[in-house]
């Protein structure tokens, strides 16, 4: 999901509670805060020697220990006002992919992509997901997804195939 799409859905669903699902059936606590918004620029070279660059918006979610008993979630309009304030100070690339950085005592900190948005009667649920790593130069180095699956089931350390 692009940053502009996320901002648009927040605007459309402003009166709803904004809930983040970080694993199926597991929600970020109602005590979460948006603690940081990062405008990141990635400047990369893949394993095939090709350079690439892109921007990302990373929104950090943090659960406040002092508000563990909180039961009402941040409203989408409040989240939008936070992001609008950030945008006025450090303009966000509206075309950038948006990701959410989150972790707690039972879930390692990760940057998660939007998998799905669910509009419910009183809530906007943002279902998050981790993306698997992938060879970005598959056609250059000849490692296909099928080859990787075969290697995962037949390759043993020390055999030279890994």
N, C-alpha and C positions, 0 to 999 in steps of 0.2 A: 504494500500500500504506500502510496506517495504521501508526503506531508500534507499537501493541499487537500487530498481526499479525507485524511483524518480530521483536519480542521473543519472541513465541510460537514462531516457527519456529527461532530461535536456541536456545531451551530444548529443543525437540523434537530438534534435530540437534546437540546440544552437543559430541559427540565428533568431529564432522567438521571438516575445514579449511574456513574461510570464505574464499571466493574471489569477487572482484568482477570482472565483465566490463564494461569501460567502452565498448567498441565490439565488434562481432561478431568473435570470435576473439582479442581483445586484452584481457589480464587486467592488473589492478593487480598490481604486483610483490609477491612474498612478503615483501618488506621493508617492507610498509606498516604504519602505525600509525594508530590512531584518535586524532587530536590535538585534536579539539574537538567538542563537541556543542552545537549552538545551538538554544535554544527561541525560535523567532521568532514574532512577531505581525505579521501583514500587515494594514494599514489602508489600503484603496485606494478610488479612485474611477475607474470605467471611462469610456470615451469617450462613453458615453450619459448621463453624469452620475449614475450609480447608485453609491452607497457599498456597500462590502462589507468584511468582515473575516474572517480565519481564522488559525489557528496552523499552524506547520510545525515539524518536527524536522529539523535539518540536521546530518548526521554528516560530519565532515571526515576524509578519508583522505590520508595523506602517506607517500611512499616515502622511507625513510632512506638517504641516499647511503652511509653507512658500513656498511650491511648489504646492499649490492647483490647479493652472492653467496648470500644466504639462499634456501633452497629449500623450506622448510616454512612454510605459512601459519598465521596466527592461528587457533586453534580457535574454533568458534562459542560454546562455553562461556566462553572468555576474553573475547570481545567482549561477551557478555551481562553478565559481571561488571563490565566497564567501564561499560556503559550503566546497570546497576543502581546503581553508585556515583554516577554523574551524577544519576540519578533521586532518590537520597536527598538530594542537595545542592540540586538545582534540578529539582523534579518536571516530568516530561515530560507533555505532553497526549497521552494514549493514543489519542485519536481523530484526532490531527494526522497529516497526510500526512508520510511520512518521505522525505527526499531525501539524496543523498550528494554531497558537494563533493569534486571530484578534478581534478587536472591534473598534467601532467608536461612534459618538454621537447618532446614531439611532440603533445601534446593540450592545448588551451587549458583553463584552469580553468573548470569548469561545475558547476552543481547538477543532478544527474541523478536521475530517478525510477526506481523498480523496475519493470522491464518484465516480468520473469519470474524465478521461482526454480526451480532445478533441483537435485533431491536425487540425488546420485550415491553410489556405494558408500563413498567416503572423503571426499567433499566436498559442501559446500552452495555452489552457484554462484548468485550474485545478478547477474542480467543487468540492466544499467542502460541508460537511454535518455534522451536530451534530449527535452523537449516543445517543439513548435513554438509560436510566439506566435500568438495568435488575437484577433479582435475579440470582446470579451465583450458587446457591445451590438449584435450583428448585426441583431436584429429592429428595433432603434430607428434605426440608421443605414443600413440597407439594403445592407450589404456582405456578400454571401454568399460562401461558399467558392468556388462556381462563378464568381462575378463576379471574385474575386481571381485565379483561374486564368486567366480570359479576359484580364484586365488584364496579367498577367505575360507573356503571349505577344504582346499587341498594343499595349501602352502604351509610349510613348517619352517621355523627359524633354522638357519644353518644350511638349508638346501639350495640357496642361491636364487630362489624365486622371489624373495621378499626384499 
